[in-house]
Amino acid sequence: MQPLGPRSAILVILNEHRQLSAIIEGMLRFTRLLETGSKAPGLMVFRAMLYYIREYPEQVHHRKEDRYLFARLRARTDEFDDVLDELEAQHAEGDARVRDLEHALTRYELKGESAFAALRALVQEYAEFCLRHRSLEEEVILPAARRLLTTDDWAEIDAVFGVNRDPFDGVKLEEDLGKLFSMIVKAIPDANN
């Protein structure tokens, strides 16, 4: 992999935020299709969305933010400690919310229509939660990091965000999850169709 340039981690973070947003939009469209009785992809596609979220944003992206970006910012100033505390708590909460979505999907698979309202509500709440979280990172933390972090800080952060590898076997995780992302996005009909 070609080394990233200065502050490339910001581009990676923003791209990963866009990808997560696309998956969440797919979840919202999926539930709208179910709600209206329109033809929706099989529930395995919804499971794939949750798998993608669990494996990439929850296991890779958030951990790197906490360990590298947030830690470096904390080392430079305490001005953003409350915001960083909130974001780290939201990272933990996001994992719990994904688990709740997985359980709601399973209940829907088992119980059918009677469990749909709960699934739809959790998807909507998750979408709103992620939007608030992403906005806080993009509007407060990334500008602060641009302003306060040193060249050495960025060298480490850029290197870490430039390589996403499976921690268990060293195989590139990014390629497999990229394929999964493409499959998910293609499987959900556009809202205009």
C-alpha positions in Angstrom: 0.0 0.0 0.0 1.2 3.4 -0.9 1.9 5.6 2.2 -0.7 8.2 2.9 0.0 11.9 2.9 -0.2 14.3 5.8 -3.6 14.2 7.6 -4.8 11.5 5.2 -6.5 9.9 8.3 -9.1 12.6 8.1 -10.0 11.6 4.6 -10.1 8.0 5.6 -12.3 8.8 8.6 -14.7 10.9 6.5 -14.9 8.2 3.9 -15.7 5.6 6.5 -18.4 7.9 7.9 -19.9 8.1 4.4 -19.8 4.4 4.0 -21.5 3.9 7.4 -24.1 6.5 6.4 -24.8 4.6 3.2 -25.3 1.4 5.1 -27.6 3.1 7.6 -29.6 4.7 4.7 -29.9 1.2 3.3 -31.3 0.0 6.6 -33.9 2.8 6.6 -34.9 2.0 3.0 -35.1 -1.7 3.9 -37.5 -1.0 6.7 -39.6 1.4 4.5 -39.8 -1.4 1.9 -41.0 -3.9 4.5 -43.4 -1.3 6.0 -45.1 -0.6 2.6 -45.2 -4.2 1.6 -42.8 -3.5 -1.4 -40.4 -6.1 -2.6 -37.4 -6.0 -0.3 -34.2 -8.1 -0.5 -34.0 -11.1 1.8 -33.4 -10.5 5.4 -29.9 -11.8 4.9 -29.0 -8.5 3.3 -30.1 -6.7 6.5 -28.0 -9.2 8.5 -25.1 -8.3 6.2 -25.6 -4.6 7.0 -25.4 -5.4 10.7 -22.3 -7.6 10.2 -20.6 -4.8 8.3 -21.3 -2.3 11.1 -20.1 -4.7 13.7 -16.9 -5.7 11.9 -15.9 -2.4 10.5 -17.1 0.7 12.4 -17.5 -1.0 15.7 -14.3 -3.2 15.6 -11.9 -1.2 13.5 -12.9 2.4 13.0 -14.0 3.4 16.5 -11.1 1.6 18.2 -8.6 3.5 16.0 -10.3 6.8 16.8 -10.2 6.1 20.5 -6.7 4.8 20.6 -5.0 7.2 18.3 -6.9 10.3 17.3 -8.7 10.9 20.6 -5.7 9.9 22.7 -3.4 12.3 20.8 -5.9 15.1 21.1 -6.2 14.4 24.9 -2.3 14.6 25.1 -2.4 18.1 23.5 -5.2 19.7 25.4 -7.9 19.0 28.0 -10.3 21.5 26.3 -12.2 18.6 24.5 -12.1 16.0 27.3 -15.9 16.2 27.8 -16.6 15.8 24.1 -14.1 12.9 23.8 -15.6 11.2 26.9 -19.0 11.5 25.2 -17.7 10.1 21.9 -16.0 7.2 23.6 -19.2 6.4 25.6 -21.1 6.6 22.3 -18.7 4.1 20.7 -19.6 1.7 23.5 -23.2 2.5 23.2 -23.1 2.0 19.5 -22.0 -1.6 20.0 -24.9 -2.2 22.3 -27.3 -0.6 19.8 -26.1 -2.9 17.1 -26.6 -5.9 19.3 -30.2 -4.7 20.0 -30.8 -4.4 16.3 -29.5 -7.9 15.8 -31.9 -9.2 18.5 -34.8 -7.1 17.0 -34.1 -8.6 13.5 -34.1 -12.1 15.0 -37.5 -11.4 16.8 -38.9 -10.1 13.5 -37.7 -13.3 11.7 -39.3 -15.4 14.3 -42.5 -13.5 15.1 -43.1 -11.6 11.8 -45.2 -8.5 11.6 -45.9 -8.2 15.3 -42.2 -7.5 15.9 -41.7 -5.1 13.0 -42.5 -1.8 14.8 -39.8 -2.5 17.3 -37.3 -3.2 14.6 -38.3 -0.1 12.6 -38.0 2.1 15.8 -34.6 0.8 16.6 -33.3 1.4 13.1 -34.6 5.0 13.2 -33.1 5.6 16.6 -29.7 4.1 15.5 -29.7 6.3 12.4 -30.3 9.4 14.6 -27.7 8.3 17.1 -25.1 7.9 14.4 -25.9 11.2 12.8 -25.4 13.0 16.1 -22.2 11.1 16.8 -20.7 11.7 13.3 -21.6 15.4 13.5 -19.8 15.8 16.8 -16.7 14.1 15.4 -16.7 16.1 12.1 -17.7 19.5 13.5 -15.8 19.5 16.7 -13.0 16.9 17.0 -11.6 16.8 13.5 -11.2 20.6 13.3 -9.6 20.6 16.7 -7.3 17.8 15.7 -6.3 19.7 12.5 -5.5 22.7 14.6 -3.7 21.1 17.6 -2.0 17.9 16.6 1.7 17.9 15.6 3.3 16.5 12.4 4.5 13.5 14.5 1.0 12.9 15.8 -0.4 12.9 12.3 2.4 10.6 11.0 1.3 7.9 13.4 -2.5 8.5 13.0 -2.2 8.6 9.2 -0.2 5.3 9.2 -2.7 3.6 11.5 -5.8 4.7 9.5 -4.0 3.9 6.2 -3.9 0.2 6.9 -6.9 -1.8 8.0 -6.0 -5.4 8.7 -7.8 -8.3 10.3 -6.2 -8.6 13.8 -6.5 -12.4 13.8 -4.8 -13.4 10.6 -3.2 -10.3 9.0 -5.2 -10.6 5.9 -6.5 -7.4 4.5 -9.8 -6.7 6.0 -10.6 -3.6 4.0 -10.9 -5.5 0.7 -13.4 -8.0 2.0 -15.5 -5.4 3.8 -15.3 -3.2 0.6 -16.8 -6.1 -1.4 -19.5 -6.6 1.3 -20.3 -2.8 1.3 -20.7 -2.9 -2.5 -23.0 -5.9 -2.3 -25.1 -4.3 0.3 -25.5 -1.0 -1.5 -26.4 -2.7 -4.7 -28.9 -5.0 -3.0 -31.1 -2.2 -1.6 -33.2 -0.4 -4.3 -32.7 3.3 -4.6 -35.5 5.3 -2.9 -36.3 6.7 -6.4 -37.0 3.3 -7.9 
